[in-house]
Amino acid sequence: MRSLKCLLAVVVAAVLLFAGVPAAEAKRAPAPVLDRPTSVSRLVVLTGKAKARSIVAVQVRTSRWVTVRKVRATKSGRYRSVVPAASAARSFRVVSGGRASVARVVHPLVQAPVAKPKPPAADACGTRPAKRSGGWYSCTFIDNFDGTSLDRTRWAGHQFLGAGNRCVLDNSDTVAVSGGSLRLSAVKATGANACPVREDGTRGAYASGWVSTFGAWSQQYGRFEARMKVQATKSPGLHEGFWLWPDTRFGSDADWPNTGEIDIAETYSEKPHLAVPFLHYSDDAKGPVNGLNTAWNCITSRGAWHNYALEWTADRLEIFVDGKTCLVNTAGAPSFRKRFIIAFTQLARLQHQRLRRPGPAARHDAGRLGQGLAVGRRAVRKCLGPAPG
């Protein structure tokens, strides 16, 4: 009987050897199974089945097979591993008990393109710019200056005695509308343009143009933009401005600079390649600080049209020249949380002399001869705050 069993064992072994499978191999556990991988966001999830409680090595093919993870199969033999997704196709396999699974190729996950919101139709101001917080601005005020005179229901021309060598006059030589633009000039104060006599008996030798929406219109927050051109000259003495001033119908401007002033763009003929923004509030105590309340990198040129813009919210003011950001202020100063009017000025400038603004505060230098600020398009857009008035 014993010889018969030995004979049977030899016969079985011989059959297995004849089939090309060693007898020891026939007793080993089956190769692990790697299911079809799934991709979730930027991850690849690998699952499958192996011998219960066995260690399963996850391998990726480079120039050779490299183990990137090791996990232990559960009591039921299931395993799970997560690896980062790649930008190119990769081959994975698992190895357990000295045996490898069939390799699986994982292709990069193709992200569905995110549909961009369709911009709304243009409004009275033209194409509606996108807001930083989402959505689009809407038009609340525009003047293309396409008439033959200033619209006095929207704009006020100013007259000031001034100081030193300059005054401000509102007449056809200093304030004019023609050819689709508002034209402000500084001219010699002679004849009809003579500056009024001051209490001390002096008078200015040059008259400047100045308009604003004082008493007619103001707005809190939004996008303010203007297309402007200034006279092409390098001779010193010309000073142009596009700026905002507190609406005194809703609060005092007496405690300047704490009451606030937003100079979107000031240009000077002696600095022909520069537009200077300046935010006046409590930080004026620090003086001009590049990147905080002013900027010295806003490139422009005289004699050419340029676009100047402000985007203003309760906690952020951003100023642009031709679409490029040149100043961002996030101080959230209370000085800028109220309604402001718009002002345009073409001034003649002489150092150490000052001229008063529409309120009791004063700042700008005054006077010598010059001319030539043209405003071709003035648009204001609304994003937040009370309705314009």
Steps between C-alpha positions, in 0.01 A plus 500: 500500500782732593672435169178581319477847669861572411431399145197734483703792638770442244242481222333829613837670526595374160176631350555847656857513383388396153254790504781747584382591858728407793327311778591768760335765282174306487457544874554883501210750541351644182636830367341813645230672299515870410159644415461767236638822663273802546601869499352743751605863468881482503523150649505145363318237710634144472296208639499125464537164678792305639565236765334589832720718725781500246721800420420648159763716327373756248749549220528750214696444183783740424811351343420212737229413751526721810300450821316819598259371767456199729166405654366198688206306363197459725375174648294453185805572285388841370750789483491868403772758428500858376780660298530845338384534140756588234489714188601202282378140473659258750492121552422355845509149644490344846729233643416267789649169610760523228240517226398797286163604365421590145619858429241772458553826305368820662443791265504863625160630601367745243349795682181631351550863398342746741249711318570869541198714580381678191546874535178700494404731218667840487327785681512878457865506610595231247644155575439415866825423685509197730512566875780347704242342732299353210232636270521822300481872561196691378495853366384782731653811340654577162586812306660469156513881467351477153321836519627853457486611863535356850186330635437725801246257646790261560806721528589817686769736378697656786632849572757569773711802584790261547837591640829624364506508123183302428123514515225271371247636249195345338475636146530383140880539502559279804205255467371387160335200333568421134593212272376240750715613790504730801790744465646672805768766459727725702534840328651841556267703721448801276192679372189286553719242673634738763508344847286676764678729743556349846451675832872577518486669159681223312368289218618193308678532168367171362150353497436125521207272410328281761172304483335255737167335577480710817135534609376285209626141527700272726547130563636268767706209359513369144724542198595851387677537167599773258679522167733798507772677306729778628706752311824361351765710671791449736506863612432516875185658638201293385309287747192297399276295726220241499389463861214444745400722792246438782145608422442772759123449479556185706783601733771757568830515314657741750737253668709431192677263439310285753178568307658335195596578141561255216738628231460241225755668274706815532736590216780757494667640190844471664432124546363421152512120531326471835144504636496529878208362705468619860260392776461762770388376842654450845813338352594843361681532833760258359551712190496351148557124533546316172256208483285626791354841424677576172694333220792605284472230234184602311634549149324743265595755232398850412332578170328158475169361624515280809240325716504558876276302735422437866326191640379583850337290772477543877835332560689528171599775256677398178621753243575414136677673212408350162371188672816439705483510879739752652363548853300280738399620846328262744517716814119521515521860621168653620591807291397307187169362622272776377388676183749694288462743210713497181738783409722583201759778518750661266720714718801723455741428780753703695669350802420609856163656411162340570148508364185403683274214385117494490501432874694681771809280458794612285796317349614558139781731400415790269618669197654555164369501145390181326205337330359175381314232698250315278254249645352289221276261690388499859326190638405391849384150578327370805566188703407578861366774724205739492340615177667796334345836560 
